[in-house]
Amino acid sequence: MIRDLLDLELLRTFVLAADLKSFTKTADRVFRTQSAITLQMQRLEEITGHKLFIKQGRTWELTNSGDLLLGYARELLEINNKALQALAQVSVTGQVRLGMRIDFSEKILALALERFNLLHSLIQLEIIIDREEVLMQKLDSGKLDLVVTFGKHVPENAISVGKVPLRWIGNRDESIALREPLPLLLFEAPCVFREIAIETLQKMNLSWHPVLTASSLAGIWAATQVGLGITIRTEIGLPSDCIVLFPSSNLPVLPEISIFILKQSKSSSVVIESFITILCNVLQEQLNEISNKK
């Protein structure tokens, strides 16, 4: 039973703790003691009537209740920012340089840009869609402020958005998954999707061969659509004429992959933080949409 109103300051700390998975790092970020952060999270648990975090090794992971609250917390903080900015009627100028994988470049990017423009119409945006190694080079050299990407693990100080299941993807002819050896459509190395596909098949001692090695997702999707083979991806940005192939004796269950946002250490401004909040909200909505399909 909810016994009180949600405190935005508590929610702000909660979101930061959820992203960093550490009360110590959260305390360092907001210049408070770890005990103060612990007390704040205990207070939030009292208000909601639910346990929000659970200790796993050295990290604090969200419970199911905490995961549910996280999406609402981000929305409430975004609404708070919108209200304050609208009332202030201040014209904010500046620049945000965003890099992302092509998976995110259609629906997610469009929604994020639409929401961001409503708040910051005078901000200059620079968007780069490319492979991870290119994006990371630009981030490290200071040519990008933010990068949205996938990974097996969330790097330290990255902003964790959530996890999404990896899927085997093919065209409407599901019999292609029965071929031996399994015809794979892969990105050229290095590629986390390629690594996971090969590792998973090798663990199950299943035979496979690379029918196509491509340097672009467009090439992978084109080959998938004509039935040249199958590939491994998430359901984010999945073309309408491609389908998810369910696990079978020839297609082992795939793990989840993390989605996170990396920020250039020297990039810090109100608009960049605002864009991060919007990106997290849009991505979380997409993850919820995928989860609801189950």
Backbone as CSV, one residue per row, in Angstrom:
resi,resn,N_x,N_y,N_z,CA_x,CA_y,CA_z,C_x,C_y,C_z
1,MET,0.849,-1.200,0.000,0.000,0.000,0.000,0.885,1.251,0.000
2,ILE,0.599,2.185,-0.887,1.364,3.431,-0.956,0.933,4.343,0.186
3,ARG,1.905,4.783,0.978,1.567,5.571,2.160,1.954,7.036,2.050
4,ASP,2.549,7.456,0.956,3.038,8.821,0.867,3.235,9.171,-0.597
5,LEU,3.524,10.451,-0.840,3.850,10.894,-2.191,5.307,10.580,-2.495
6,LEU,5.588,10.294,-3.755,6.961,10.026,-4.165,7.763,11.322,-4.170
7,ASP,8.916,11.285,-3.562,9.807,12.440,-3.459,10.749,12.440,-4.661
8,LEU,10.751,13.534,-5.432,11.578,13.593,-6.634,13.065,13.488,-6.321
9,GLU,13.483,14.032,-5.197,14.900,13.941,-4.824,15.289,12.491,-4.547
10,LEU,14.395,11.758,-3.896,14.640,10.337,-3.666,14.668,9.580,-4.985
11,LEU,13.761,9.933,-5.889,13.713,9.273,-7.194,14.968,9.562,-8.007
12,ARG,15.475,10.791,-7.918,16.692,11.150,-8.647,17.876,10.291,-8.162
13,THR,17.974,10.136,-6.852,19.037,9.302,-6.288,18.821,7.838,-6.655
14,PHE,17.576,7.402,-6.643,17.226,6.023,-6.997,17.647,5.695,-8.423
15,VAL,17.348,6.582,-9.360,17.717,6.367,-10.765,19.234,6.293,-10.915
16,LEU,19.936,7.172,-10.247,21.397,7.177,-10.318,21.964,5.884,-9.733
17,ALA,21.419,5.444,-8.599,21.883,4.202,-7.976,21.584,2.998,-8.861
18,ALA,20.434,3.019,-9.532,20.082,1.928,-10.441,21.028,1.884,-11.633
19,ASP,21.411,3.051,-12.139,22.326,3.118,-13.279,23.740,2.682,-12.896
20,LEU,24.198,3.121,-11.735,25.578,2.837,-11.316,25.715,1.495,-10.599
21,LYS,24.586,0.948,-10.110,24.576,-0.333,-9.397,25.494,-0.318,-8.167
22,SER,25.665,0.847,-7.594,26.553,0.981,-6.439,26.149,2.195,-5.616
23,PHE,25.916,1.988,-4.325,25.603,3.114,-3.446,26.843,3.969,-3.203
24,THR,28.013,3.333,-3.209,29.255,4.082,-3.005,29.500,5.055,-4.154
25,LYS,29.352,4.573,-5.395,29.547,5.436,-6.562,28.479,6.524,-6.609
26,THR,27.264,6.165,-6.214,26.182,7.150,-6.180,26.511,8.256,-5.185
27,ALA,27.012,7.866,-4.028,27.381,8.848,-3.008,28.476,9.784,-3.513
28,ASP,29.461,9.211,-4.204,30.543,10.036,-4.760,30.004,11.029,-5.785
29,ARG,29.045,10.566,-6.590,28.506,11.414,-7.664,27.730,12.604,-7.104
30,VAL,27.012,12.401,-5.999,26.161,13.476,-5.455,26.776,14.129,-4.213
31,PHE,28.039,13.766,-3.937,28.783,14.370,-2.821,28.079,14.159,-1.477
32,ARG,27.654,12.919,-1.261,27.073,12.545,0.025,27.778,11.291,0.540
33,THR,27.458,10.902,1.758,28.029,9.675,2.307,27.212,8.472,1.839
34,GLN,27.849,7.299,1.877,27.142,6.087,1.488,25.963,5.822,2.416
35,SER,26.133,6.112,3.700,25.046,5.899,4.660,23.847,6.791,4.349
36,ALA,24.114,8.002,3.841,23.018,8.909,3.469,22.232,8.343,2.292
37,ILE,22.946,7.766,1.326,22.275,7.154,0.171,21.453,5.958,0.624
38,THR,22.018,5.148,1.503,21.297,3.985,2.023,20.011,4.408,2.725
39,LEU,20.086,5.457,3.529,18.901,5.962,4.227,17.850,6.468,3.245
40,GLN,18.302,7.140,2.177,17.366,7.621,1.158,16.628,6.456,0.503
41,MET,17.368,5.396,0.154,16.742,4.251,-0.504,15.820,3.494,0.457
42,GLN,16.187,3.451,1.720,15.303,2.837,2.713,14.016,3.636,2.856
43,ARG,14.128,4.956,2.819,12.951,5.816,2.898,12.045,5.586,1.695
44,LEU,12.648,5.454,0.503,11.858,5.215,-0.708,11.165,3.856,-0.633
45,GLU,11.839,2.864,-0.058,11.218,1.550,0.118,10.052,1.625,1.102
46,GLU,10.184,2.461,2.117,9.080,2.656,3.070,7.881,3.295,2.386
47,ILE,8.142,4.284,1.544,7.059,4.989,0.848,6.326,4.053,-0.105
48,THR,7.085,3.256,-0.853,6.475,2.375,-1.860,5.952,1.080,-1.266
49,GLY,6.497,0.703,-0.111,6.088,-0.561,0.485,6.707,-1.767,-0.184
50,HIS,7.802,-1.555,-0.925,8.458,-2.655,-1.642,9.974,-2.560,-1.504
51,LYS,10.620,-3.716,-1.480,12.079,-3.754,-1.531,12.495,-3.450,-2.964
52,LEU,13.409,-2.514,-3.139,13.765,-2.033,-4.477,15.117,-2.544,-4.962
53,PHE,16.031,-2.839,-4.043,17.368,-3.307,-4.405,17.682,-4.621,-3.700
54,ILE,18.539,-5.405,-4.333,19.056,-6.619,-3.716,20.547,-6.699,-4.004
55,LYS,21.342,-7.069,-3.017,22.798,-7.136,-3.170,23.178,-8.426,-3.888
56,GLN,23.940,-8.289,-4.973,24.454,-9.443,-5.702,25.949,-9.237,-5.910
57,GLY,26.745,-9.924,-5.093,28.183,-9.711,-5.172,28.536,-8.311,-4.709
58,ARG,29.220,-7.571,-5.588,29.623,-6.210,-5.247,28.635,-5.159,-5.736
59,THR,27.610,-5.587,-6.426,26.679,-4.618,-7.009,25.297,-4.719,-6.370
60,TRP,24.538,-3.634,-6.504,23.141,-3.589,-6.078,22.267,-3.686,-7.320
61,GLU,21.495,-4.755,-7.421,20.609,-4.969,-8.559,19.174,-4.648,-8.164
62,LEU,18.385,-4.230,-9.159,16.981,-3.916,-8.901,16.161,-5.184,-8.733
63,THR,15.230,-5.158,-7.811,14.223,-6.210,-7.724,13.194,-5.969,-8.828
64,ASN,12.226,-6.861,-8.952,11.163,-6.649,-9.941,10.408,-5.353,-9.653
65,SER,10.177,-5.079,-8.378,9.496,-3.835,-8.001,10.359,-2.627,-8.330
66,GLY,11.665,-2.749,-8.081,12.582,-1.657,-8.404,12.646,-1.391,-9.889
67,ASP,12.645,-2.468,-10.671,12.678,-2.321,-12.123,11.415,-1.627,-12.623
68,LEU,10.278,-1.969,-12.018,9.014,-1.327,-12.389,9.043,0.156,-12.041
69,LEU,9.547,0.477,-10.860,9.589,1.874,-10.426,10.536,2.701,-11.284
70,LEU,11.613,2.080,-11.789,12.635,2.823,-12.525,12.053,3.555,-13.729
71,GLY,11.194,2.880,-14.489,10.594,3.522,-15.653,9.748,4.723,-15.274
72,TYR,8.943,4.563,-14.225,8.109,5.674,-13.767,8.965,6.808,-13.198
73,ALA,10.041,6.455,-12.513,10.918,7.475,-11.935,11.525,8.346,-13.026
74,ARG,11.976,7.712,-14.099,12.554,8.476,-15.216,11.500,9.409,-15.821
75,GLU,10.276,8.902,-15.966,9.199,9.719,-16.538,8.888,10.915,-15.640
76,LEU,8.801,10.682,-14.341,8.486,11.770,-13.407,9.578,12.832,-13.397
77,LEU,10.828,12.404,-13.462,11.934,13.362,-13.491,11.936,14.153,-14.792
78,GLU,11.579,13.473,-15.887,11.514,14.178,-17.173,10.384,15.206,-17.163
79,ILE,9.231,14.824,-16.608,8.105,15.762,-16.509,8.490,16.955,-15.638
80,ASN,9.194,16.693,-14.563,9.659,17.767,-13.682,10.554,18.746,-14.446
81,ASN,11.474,18.195,-15.235,12.372,19.046,-16.025,11.596,19.876,-17.045
82,LYS,10.612,19.234,-17.691,9.804,19.947,-18.684,9.065,21.120,-18.039
83,ALA,8.481,20.866,-16.879,7.707,21.910,-16.202,8.590,23.090,-15.813
84,LEU,9.752,22.807,-15.249,10.658,23.873,-14.824,11.174,24.680,-16.010
85,GLN,11.495,23.976,-17.098,12.013,24.670,-18.274,10.932,25.515,-18.933
86,ALA,9.705,25.000,-18.948,8.607,25.766,-19.539,8.321,27.024,-18.730
87,LEU,8.368,26.908,-17.406,8.107,28.057,-16.544,9.240,29.073,-16.590
88,ALA,10.453,28.579,-16.710,11.598,29.485,-16.750,11.639,30.292,-18.038
89,GLN,11.133,29.680,-19.123,11.103,30.333,-20.436,12.485,30.880,-20.813
90,VAL,13.476,30.046,-20.570,14.847,30.425,-20.901,15.260,29.724,-22.187
91,SER,15.830,30.476,-23.113,16.310,29.898,-24.364,17.708,29.333,-24.141
92,VAL,17.801,28.002,-24.111,19.078,27.341,-23.893,19.705,27.017,-25.239
93,THR,20.978,27.337,-25.382,21.691,27.026,-26.616,22.849,26.092,-26.297
94,GLY,23.398,25.499,-27.325,24.515,24.591,-27.134,24.510,23.513,-28.190
95,GLN,25.210,22.412,-27.910,25.366,21.334,-28.877,25.375,19.989,-28.157
96,VAL,24.774,18.992,-28.809,24.851,17.613,-28.340,25.291,16.755,-29.516
97,ARG,26.355,15.976,-29.299,26.881,15.102,-30.351,26.640,13.657,-29.928
98,LEU,25.750,12.996,-30.662,25.296,11.652,-30.295,25.742,10.628,-31.325
99,GLY,26.251,9.508,-30.834,26.576,8.383,-31.699,25.759,7.174,-31.294
100,MET,25.290,6.401,-32.257,24.532,5.198,-31.937,24.651,4.163,-33.048
101,ARG,24.399,2.923,-32.672,24.338,1.847,-33.661,23.104,2.034,-34.535
102,ILE,23.161,1.448,-35.714,22.059,1.622,-36.662,20.764,0.998,-36.140
103,ASP,20.857,0.013,-35.245,19.655,-0.612,-34.670,18.719,0.425,-34.059
104,PHE,19.308,1.469,-33.482,18.529,2.488,-32.773,18.155,3.678,-33.657
105,SER,18.561,3.648,-34.925,18.545,4.878,-35.726,17.192,5.246,-36.324
106,GLU,16.214,4.376,-36.232,14.919,4.707,-36.836,13.907,5.114,-35.768
107,LYS,13.193,4.164,-35.220,12.114,4.484,-34.284,12.621,5.190,-33.031
108,ILE,13.653,4.649,-32.419,14.147,5.205,-31.155,14.721,6.594,-31.346
109,LEU,15.537,6.773,-32.377,16.129,8.086,-32.631,15.053,9.117,-32.942
110,ALA,14.068,8.727,-33.755,13.002,9.662,-34.124,12.224,10.135,-32.895
111,LEU,11.874,9.201,-32.017,11.130,9.567,-30.807,11.960,10.457,-29.888
112,ALA,13.238,10.105,-29.739,14.110,10.894,-28.862,14.295,12.310,-29.389
113,LEU,14.496,12.437,-30.692,14.687,13.763,-31.286,13.426,14.609,-31.170
114,GLU,12.271,13.972,-31.361,11.005,14.705,-31.260,10.818,15.269,-29.848
115,ARG,11.054,14.451,-28.846,10.877,14.895,-27.459,11.927,15.935,-27.071
116,PHE,13.152,15.733,-27.536,14.221,16.667,-27.199,13.962,18.032,-27.828
117,ASN,13.466,18.030,-29.049,13.217,19.294,-29.746,12.123,20.113,-29.067
118,LEU,11.166,19.440,-28.444,10.112,20.155,-27.723,10.678,20.937,-26.543
119,LEU,11.763,20.418,-25.966,12.380,21.074,-24.811,13.480,22.043,-25.200
120,HIS,14.249,21.672,-26.231,15.459,22.433,-26.564,15.530,22.672,-28.076
121,SER,14.663,23.496,-28.577,14.587,23.716,-30.025,15.788,24.477,-30.581
122,LEU,16.562,25.141,-29.720,17.702,25.927,-30.195,19.026,25.168,-30.115
123,ILE,18.979,23.921,-29.670,20.204,23.132,-29.530,20.627,22.554,-30.880
124,GLN,21.911,22.647,-31.170,22.459,22.058,-32.389,22.785,20.587,-32.125
125,LEU,22.263,19.709,-32.967,22.475,18.275,-32.808,23.386,17.740,-33.903
126,GLU,24.271,16.843,-33.512,25.111,16.126,-34.471,24.932,14.635,-34.199
127,ILE,24.435,13.907,-35.186,24.140,12.486,-35.024,25.053,11.674,-35.939
128,ILE,25.709,10.673,-35.372,26.559,9.773,-36.159,26.078,8.343,-35.938
129,ILE,25.739,7.660,-37.034,25.318,6.264,-36.994,26.458,5.424,-37.557
130,ASP,27.009,4.533,-36.751,28.159,3.765,-37.227,28.353,2.535,-36.346
131,ARG,29.399,1.765,-36.655,29.742,0.591,-35.873,30.393,1.013,-34.558
132,GLU,30.375,0.092,-33.599,30.815,0.437,-32.248,32.258,0.919,-32.194
133,GLU,33.172,0.244,-32.927,34.572,0.649,-32.819,34.791,2.073,-33.316
134,VAL,34.026,2.480,-34.344,34.126,3.848,-34.863,33.572,4.835,-33.839
135,LEU,32.422,4.492,-33.263,31.800,5.366,-32.265,32.690,5.524,-31.036
136,MET,33.310,4.432,-30.607,34.161,4.494,-29.422,35.401,5.345,-29.668
137,GLN,35.944,5.265,-30.868,37.101,6.100,-31.212,36.734,7.579,-31.133
138,LYS,35.553,7.910,-31.662,35.108,9.306,-31.646,34.786,9.769,-30.225
139,LEU,34.230,8.876,-29.412,33.937,9.232,-28.019,35.237,9.476,-27.251
140,ASP,36.195,8.576,-27.424,37.471,8.694,-26.708,38.254,9.937,-27.127
141,SER,38.102,10.334,-28.394,38.839,11.505,-28.888,38.095,12.814,-28.652
142,GLY,36.909,12.738,-28.011,36.155,13.944,-27.698,35.298,14.467,-28.827
143,LYS,35.094,13.651,-29.880,34.281,14.087,-31.013,32.802,13.756,-30.826
144,LEU,32.479,12.976,-29.788,31.098,12.663,-29.442,30.899,12.884,-27.948
145,ASP,29.673,13.276,-27.584,29.325,13.432,-26.172,28.725,12.153,-25.601
146,LEU,27.911,11.472,-26.421,27.182,10.290,-25.971,27.245,9.194,-27.019
147,VAL,27.242,7.944,-26.562,27.146,6.796,-27.462,26.141,5.812,-26.872
148,VAL,25.185,5.374,-27.697,24.216,4.354,-27.300,24.611,3.055,-27.986
149,THR,24.815,1.994,-27.208,25.311,0.769,-27.816,24.890,-0.462,-27.018
150,PHE,25.309,-1.636,-27.512,25.064,-2.921,-26.860,26.361,-3.444,-26.246
151,GLY,26.246,-4.433,-25.370,27.433,-5.089,-24.841,27.065,-6.281,-23.978
152,LYS,28.006,-7.220,-23.843,27.783,-8.363,-22.953,27.668,-7.893,-21.507
153,HIS,28.451,-6.890,-21.173,28.464,-6.345,-19.819,28.411,-4.819,-19.889
154,VAL,27.888,-4.203,-18.843,27.826,-2.741,-18.775,29.144,-2.226,-18.197
155,PRO,29.872,-1.407,-18.938,31.148,-0.887,-18.434,30.947,-0.013,-17.198
156,GLU,32.000,0.101,-16.412,31.954,0.966,-15.236,31.690,2.409,-15.666
157,ASN,30.819,3.083,-14.938,30.436,4.479,-15.188,29.526,4.661,-16.406
158,ALA,29.172,3.562,-17.085,28.177,3.672,-18.154,26.793,3.772,-17.530
159,ILE,25.844,4.301,-18.276,24.464,4.427,-17.801,23.679,3.236,-18.327
160,SER,23.320,2.336,-17.438,22.617,1.117,-17.832,21.149,1.419,-18.132
161,VAL,20.688,0.958,-19.288,19.283,1.146,-19.667,18.476,-0.113,-19.383
162,GLY,19.061,-1.270,-19.653,18.365,-2.531,-19.440,18.933,-3.618,-20.319
163,LYS,18.264,-4.759,-20.321,18.697,-5.886,-21.141,17.592,-6.270,-22.113
164,VAL,18.007,-6.790,-23.264,17.054,-7.206,-24.285,17.479,-8.585,-24.787
165,PRO,16.527,-9.494,-25.023,16.888,-10.834,-25.490,17.466,-10.798,-26.904
166,LEU,18.487,-11.601,-27.127,18.986,-11.808,-28.487,18.104,-12.851,-29.158
167,ARG,17.926,-12.719,-30.461,17.052,-13.620,-31.210,17.738,-14.112,-32.482
168,TRP,17.359,-15.324,-32.878,17.695,-15.785,-34.219,16.677,-15.158,-35.164
169,ILE,17.147,-14.574,-36.238,16.273,-13.861,-37.174,16.396,-14.478,-38.562
170,GLY,15.241,-14.711,-39.199,15.230,-15.230,-40.564,14.102,-14.615,-41.355
171,ASN,13.877,-15.143,-42.565,12.730,-14.666,-43.338,11.541,-15.581,-43.064
172,ARG,10.512,-15.489,-43.871,9.281,-16.239,-43.598,9.459,-17.746,-43.772
173,ASP,10.516,-18.171,-44.456,10.778,-19.595,-44.662,11.551,-20.138,-43.458
174,GLU,10.824,-20.666,-42.494,11.458,-21.113,-41.256,12.282,-22.381,-41.435
175,SER,12.131,-23.063,-42.573,12.886,-24.298,-42.801,14.383,-24.042,-42.912
176,ILE,14.757,-22.792,-43.139,16.176,-22.465,-43.266,16.931,-22.789,-41.976
177,ALA,16.212,-22.767,-40.857,16.848,-23.063,-39.572,17.172,-24.544,-39.419
178,LEU,16.645,-25.386,-40.314,16.886,-26.828,-40.245,18.090,-27.257,-41.065
179,ARG,18.652,-26.342,-41.827,19.787,-26.692,-42.685,21.022,-27.027,-41.852
180,GLU,21.798,-27.955,-42.355,23.063,-28.317,-41.722,24.170,-28.324,-42.774
181,PRO,25.263,-27.617,-42.486,25.484,-26.742,-41.330,24.600,-25.496,-41.403
182,LEU,24.399,-24.864,-40.270,23.515,-23.702,-40.181,24.116,-22.526,-40.943
183,PRO,23.387,-21.975,-41.917,23.918,-20.847,-42.697,23.794,-19.529,-41.924
184,LEU,24.917,-18.930,-41.567,24.906,-17.716,-40.759,25.247,-16.478,-41.577
185,LEU,24.561,-15.393,-41.233,24.827,-14.072,-41.802,25.433,-13.240,-40.680
186,LEU,26.698,-12.876,-40.839,27.435,-12.267,-39.738,28.065,-10.937,-40.114
187,PHE,28.237,-10.094,-39.105,29.051,-8.895,-39.256,30.515,-9.309,-39.266
188,GLU,31.336,-8.536,-39.928,32.764,-8.772,-39.837,33.236,-8.459,-38.419
189,ALA,34.282,-9.157,-37.981,34.824,-8.930,-36.642,35.532,-7.572,-36.581
190,PRO,35.569,-6.931,-35.393,34.963,-7.367,-34.126,33.480,-7.023,-34.061
191,CYS,32.690,-7.924,-33.505,31.240,-7.697,-33.391,30.715,-8.567,-32.257
192,VAL,30.049,-7.962,-31.285,29.564,-8.703,-30.131,28.495,-9.712,-30.530
193,PHE,27.661,-9.394,-31.529,26.632,-10.325,-31.987,27.281,-11.544,-32.642
194,ARG,28.302,-11.320,-33.445,29.046,-12.408,-34.082,29.656,-13.326,-33.016
195,GLU,30.293,-12.719,-32.020,30.944,-13.486,-30.955,29.941,-14.371,-30.227
196,ILE,28.792,-13.802,-29.871,27.794,-14.553,-29.107,27.209,-15.682,-29.942
197,ALA,26.932,-15.433,-31.220,26.383,-16.471,-32.096,27.333,-17.660,-32.186
198,ILE,28.600,-17.378,-32.440,29.590,-18.446,-32.597,29.807,-19.184,-31.280
199,GLU,29.931,-18.442,-30.177,30.130,-19.063,-28.864,28.968,-19.983,-28.506
200,THR,27.736,-19.526,-28.768,26.548,-20.302,-28.418,26.478,-21.594,-29.214
201,LEU,26.747,-21.525,-30.508,26.695,-22.716,-31.359,27.813,-23.693,-31.016
202,GLN,28.985,-23.167,-30.720,30.111,-24.040,-30.373,29.868,-24.770,-29.057
203,LYS,29.244,-24.095,-28.091,28.937,-24.737,-26.812,27.999,-25.928,-26.996
204,MET,27.110,-25.833,-27.983,26.143,-26.899,-28.249,26.651,-27.891,-29.289
205,ASN,27.905,-27.698,-29.741,28.510,-28.566,-30.767,27.674,-28.632,-32.038
206,LEU,27.104,-27.496,-32.422,26.307,-27.412,-33.643,27.164,-26.871,-34.778
207,SER,27.015,-27.464,-35.947,27.813,-27.037,-37.100,27.194,-25.812,-37.761
208,TRP,28.029,-24.939,-38.281,27.573,-23.717,-38.935,28.624,-23.288,-39.948
209,HIS,28.219,-22.427,-40.859,29.198,-21.840,-41.772,28.744,-20.437,-42.154
210,PRO,29.693,-19.514,-42.337,29.347,-18.131,-42.681,28.994,-17.991,-44.157
211,VAL,27.711,-17.858,-44.437,27.265,-17.656,-45.819,27.609,-16.246,-46.281
212,LEU,27.539,-15.301,-45.343,27.791,-13.900,-45.674,28.474,-13.211,-44.498
213,THR,29.491,-12.441,-44.797,30.115,-11.560,-43.819,29.973,-10.143,-44.345
214,ALA,29.287,-9.291,-43.590,28.969,-7.941,-44.065,29.544,-6.885,-43.131
215,SER,29.704,-5.695,-43.675,30.201,-4.568,-42.883,29.083,-3.608,-42.497
216,SER,27.845,-3.918,-42.914,26.711,-3.042,-42.600,25.490,-3.874,-42.255
217,LEU,24.618,-3.313,-41.419,23.387,-4.007,-41.057,22.454,-4.105,-42.251
218,ALA,22.515,-3.141,-43.144,21.686,-3.186,-44.354,21.998,-4.443,-45.161
219,GLY,23.279,-4.795,-45.252,23.669,-6.003,-45.973,23.161,-7.255,-45.293
220,ILE,23.206,-7.268,-43.959,22.697,-8.416,-43.197,21.201,-8.590,-43.424
221,TRP,20.448,-7.484,-43.325,18.995,-7.564,-43.495,18.627,-7.972,-44.917
222,ALA,19.333,-7.467,-45.914,19.046,-7.823,-47.310,19.214,-9.324,-47.525
223,ALA,20.303,-9.877,-46.999,20.555,-11.311,-47.152,19.538,-12.140,-46.369
224,THR,19.111,-11.635,-45.219,18.103,-12.331,-44.415,16.769,-12.371,-45.144
225,GLN,16.393,-11.257,-45.731,15.090,-11.144,-46.391,14.949,-12.081,-47.586
226,VAL,16.042,-12.366,-48.277,15.968,-13.259,-49.450,16.237,-14.711,-49.078
227,GLY,16.419,-14.998,-47.787,16.576,-16.378,-47.352,17.957,-16.961,-47.525
228,LEU,18.968,-16.097,-47.570,20.334,-16.588,-47.744,20.830,-17.313,-46.492
229,GLY,20.306,-16.937,-45.353,20.701,-17.557,-44.096,19.967,-16.904,-42.950
230,ILE,20.437,-17.145,-41.730,19.836,-16.515,-40.562,20.904,-15.711,-39.832
231,THR,20.450,-14.772,-39.022,21.382,-13.926,-38.291,20.959,-13.829,-36.835
232,ILE,21.746,-13.152,-36.044,21.451,-12.945,-34.627,21.375,-11.444,-34.364
233,ARG,20.274,-11.029,-33.734,20.062,-9.607,-33.457,19.010,-9.498,-32.357
234,THR,18.676,-8.287,-31.971,17.542,-8.075,-31.081,16.329,-7.724,-31.942
235,GLU,15.182,-7.561,-31.299,13.976,-7.177,-32.033,13.896,-5.673,-32.264
236,ILE,14.864,-4.929,-31.770,14.899,-3.488,-31.996,15.275,-3.217,-33.447
237,GLY,14.431,-2.490,-34.157,14.713,-2.166,-35.550,14.529,-3.326,-36.499
238,LEU,13.798,-4.359,-36.072,13.599,-5.543,-36.915,12.723,-5.209,-38.121
239,PRO,13.205,-5.481,-39.367,12.387,-5.209,-40.558,11.094,-6.024,-40.540
240,SER,10.057,-5.505,-41.151,8.742,-6.153,-41.114,8.723,-7.501,-41.823
241,ASP,9.612,-7.707,-42.807,9.618,-8.974,-43.531,10.633,-9.969,-42.972
242,CYS,11.128,-9.705,-41.775,11.975,-10.660,-41.060,11.239,-11.102,-39.799
243,ILE,11.479,-12.339,-39.371,10.767,-12.852,-38.202,11.743,-13.457,-37.195
244,VAL,11.270,-13.564,-35.962,12.036,-14.233,-34.917,11.858,-15.736,-35.068
245,LEU,12.969,-16.472,-35.072,12.940,-17.931,-35.147,13.111,-18.477,-33.732
246,PHE,12.159,-19.265,-33.283,12.184,-19.738,-31.908,13.215,-20.840,-31.721
247,PRO,13.779,-20.953,-30.516,14.798,-21.971,-30.246,14.310,-23.377,-30.575
248,SER,15.220,-24.204,-31.058,14.921,-25.588,-31.410,16.190,-26.401,-31.201
249,SER,16.162,-27.659,-31.633,17.353,-28.498,-31.496,18.518,-27.949,-32.298
250,ASN,18.211,-27.190,-33.329,19.250,-26.622,-34.194,19.548,-25.161,-33.869
251,LEU,18.663,-24.548,-33.078,18.820,-23.137,-32.709,18.789,-23.012,-31.187
252,PRO,19.938,-22.967,-30.547,19.968,-22.890,-29.081,19.440,-21.558,-28.555
253,VAL,19.021,-21.569,-27.306,18.553,-20.346,-26.649,19.708,-19.359,-26.547
254,LEU,19.428,-18.118,-26.874,20.448,-17.070,-26.838,20.334,-16.251,-25.552
255,PRO,21.427,-15.668,-25.098,21.384,-14.852,-23.877,20.796,-13.472,-24.137
256,GLU,20.671,-12.694,-23.089,20.296,-11.286,-23.224,21.556,-10.456,-23.448
257,ILE,21.360,-9.271,-23.980,22.472,-8.347,-24.172,22.099,-7.009,-23.537
258,SER,23.077,-6.345,-22.976,22.823,-5.082,-22.271,22.809,-3.896,-23.228
259,ILE,21.962,-2.928,-22.923,21.953,-1.646,-23.632,22.402,-0.586,-22.636
260,PHE,23.327,0.250,-23.057,23.824,1.281,-22.151,24.258,2.520,-22.923
261,ILE,24.411,3.601,-22.175,24.840,4.880,-22.749,26.185,5.249,-22.144
262,LEU,27.135,5.574,-22.998,28.453,6.028,-22.566,28.547,7.534,-22.767
263,LYS,29.097,8.222,-21.774,29.235,9.678,-21.867,30.702,10.069,-21.833
264,GLN,31.068,10.981,-22.718,32.436,11.499,-22.738,32.718,12.196,-21.411
265,SER,33.837,11.872,-20.793,34.121,12.362,-19.442,34.128,13.884,-19.338
266,LYS,34.458,14.568,-20.432,34.527,16.031,-20.404,33.217,16.686,-20.845
267,SER,32.235,15.864,-21.233,30.955,16.399,-21.705,29.980,16.492,-20.540
268,SER,29.610,17.703,-20.183,28.671,17.888,-19.078,27.904,19.184,-19.268
269,SER,26.594,19.069,-19.394,25.735,20.242,-19.515,24.307,19.826,-19.219
270,VAL,23.463,20.806,-18.992,22.055,20.535,-18.713,21.400,19.824,-19.885
271,VAL,21.712,20.255,-21.106,21.053,19.664,-22.278,21.526,18.236,-22.521
272,ILE,22.793,17.953,-22.232,23.286,16.584,-22.397,22.596,15.662,-21.396
273,GLU,22.470,16.108,-20.161,21.775,15.312,-19.145,20.305,15.125,-19.513
274,SER,19.709,16.161,-20.090,18.319,16.071,-20.531,18.172,15.045,-21.644
275,PHE,19.123,15.045,-22.578,19.078,14.093,-23.686,19.257,12.665,-23.167
276,ILE,20.123,12.482,-22.173,20.314,11.158,-21.584,19.005,10.647,-20.987
277,THR,18.304,11.514,-20.263,17.024,11.133,-19.656,16.017,10.721,-20.716
278,ILE,15.946,11.500,-21.787,15.004,11.196,-22.866,15.366,9.885,-23.543
279,LEU,16.647,9.678,-23.836,17.095,8.434,-24.466,16.757,7.227,-23.593
280,CYS,17.009,7.336,-22.308,16.706,6.236,-21.386,15.216,5.912,-21.389
281,ASN,14.390,6.936,-21.368,12.939,6.728,-21.367,12.461,6.058,-22.646
282,VAL,12.940,6.542,-23.789,12.519,5.978,-25.079,12.991,4.530,-25.207
283,LEU,14.235,4.270,-24.825,14.766,2.909,-24.894,14.006,1.976,-23.958
284,GLN,13.689,2.453,-22.755,12.960,1.627,-21.801,11.559,1.314,-22.317
285,GLU,10.932,2.269,-22.966,9.614,2.027,-23.563,9.701,0.934,-24.623
286,GLN,10.777,0.958,-25.428,10.967,-0.058,-26.454,11.190,-1.434,-25.819
287,LEU,11.967,-1.487,-24.752,12.205,-2.753,-24.061,10.911,-3.297,-23.459
288,ASN,10.099,-2.415,-22.905,8.809,-2.839,-22.352,7.900,-3.376,-23.448
289,GLU,7.940,-2.735,-24.603,7.125,-3.180,-25.740,7.545,-4.577,-26.183
290,ILE,8.850,-4.819,-26.238,9.359,-6.139,-26.619,8.980,-7.175,-25.564
291,SER,9.119,-6.799,-24.293,8.795,-7.714,-23.196,7.324,-8.094,-23.197
292,ASN,6.460,-7.164,-23.561,5.017,-7.420,-23.564,4.579,-8.344,-24.692
293,LYS,5.468,-8.591,-25.660,5.146,-9.500,-26.767,5.201,-10.957,-26.338
294,LYS,5.901,-11.217,-25.212,6.114,-12.601,-24.771,4.794,-13.278,-24.439
